[in-house]
Amino acid sequence: MVINVGEFVGGKAKSFANSPHGFPASIALSQGGLARFRVFNRQAVAIADPDLARQVLIQKVSAFQRGRPARVLKLTIGEGLITTDGELWEPARQWMEPAFRRDNIISALPGIAAVIEQELNNWEQISAANGQQIELLPLLQTLIAKLSSQTLFNLKWDDETLGSFVHNIDSSLNHMARLLRRPWITPSWVPGSLTSQLRKTGQELDEILGPSLEGPATGVHGEHLLHLLASADSSEGGCPLSSRRRLNEIKTLAAAAFETSTTTLSWTIDLIARHPEIGEALRDEIDKVVGKAAPDARQLSRLSQCQQTLMESMRLWPAVYNLVREANRKVELGEHTLPMGTITIVSIYGLHRNPALWQQPDQFRPERFADHSVSHPGFIPFAIGPHTCIGKHYAILQMQCLLAMLLQRFVLSPVDGHLPKPVAKVTLRPLTSPRLFLRPRHGN
Ligand code: HEM
């Protein structure tokens, strides 16, 4: 027998680090929905079965706590919704949740549409100056940063501040991804270490986002989310959060919104460009339901093919591909017993590609969602349970609005024939930015 020394020492740490999205999905799917493996001295399980996922995320949620990614993210963000559990998490979630309900979020739509309109004017000029080509990812990063700053945080940044925000978020995510591939964490007092760099980007984000706590109640575009949070504050007898914690929550929202939305939109827009028949059907639907004006919330909710396309893109390329937890006690999951401390990975990527749940799971077929517009047990791009994405309605609203306004104005096609390769960093994103032709439609 040949002993693989690397595997003897590290378990499956290397396979996991090489493909953090593909490895847990493939072993879980090859072993009936749950597979055990070892990462150095820790036991781990990967799950791609909807019932077991529900047990971890809903029925037995108190038996699990956040895992290592949250501890690493905490270096930049501090204690916030996405890095805490239990009593550090619950009061903040309760306080913030009302502002994120769909009926509150739709008041931000006119502001969202105004930012998108301005940015699409830029996209048109850029494509006209470059043989009708655009580099999608950087344009989406600028758009999402502007949307967050103006419609969530009431901040109007100059180009330098916007560039610094994008740079800081981007570099902290890169540092995080590198740190998560290592079994050890160098203390942050070691100069130049990844941890010290993560803390530094956190301080720079404090400076960029701090002014949003001091702004007026009405935003750059009328209602904005902090205003809604402020009204929750006064109507319910005072905010339970310290000003430090409020700033952490603003950083949390900024970081959570930025990378997930840019990644999801870049996959979705690229997929539409590569499927001209789908692009045409979407343009027809948008012309019929919305016409040429900016869409309102009622019209967006009637764009069923647009919704199906977005869902199918999130199924194939879920921005958040793993939910990582640790068992805080011994816990039974179906017929499996997980010892305390087990690293528990719910593979969203695996669930979304599980052939027992989806026909031809690797194919892009938006119409599969025509029968599952409400819910499908194997589709959880925003997670499920108490830690479900708080920004889900905002994310969907801004993404649908962008798709509608983009396709009102342009016909998209890919510059080259190669599908973008995925790379799993903190999110599952295209390895290189998609390059597209953006041709203005006649009559616009
Ligand atoms: C396409 C866009 C998005 C996707 C796919 C997405 C996905 C997710 C997922 C899967 C989680 C659960 C993470 C976990 O429990 O480990 C999550 C949590 C969270 N998301 Fe999102 N998200 C998106 C956009 C947003 C936006 C726009 C915001 C803010 C405006 C946001 C704020 C948050 C926050 C604060 C949490 C932590 C919730 C909690 O634990 O209480 N997300 N998101």
Boltz pocket constraint, residues with backbone or C-beta under 6 A from the ligand:
constraints:
  - pocket:
      binder: B
      contacts: [[A, 81], [A, 82], [A, 84], [A, 93], [A, 152], [A, 252], [A, 253], [A, 254], [A, 256], [A, 257], [A, 258], [A, 260], [A, 261], [A, 264], [A, 318], [A, 319], [A, 320], [A, 322], [A, 323], [A, 324], [A, 380], [A, 381], [A, 382], [A, 383], [A, 386], [A, 387], [A, 388], [A, 389], [A, 390], [A, 391], [A, 392], [A, 394], [A, 395]]
      max_distance: 6.0
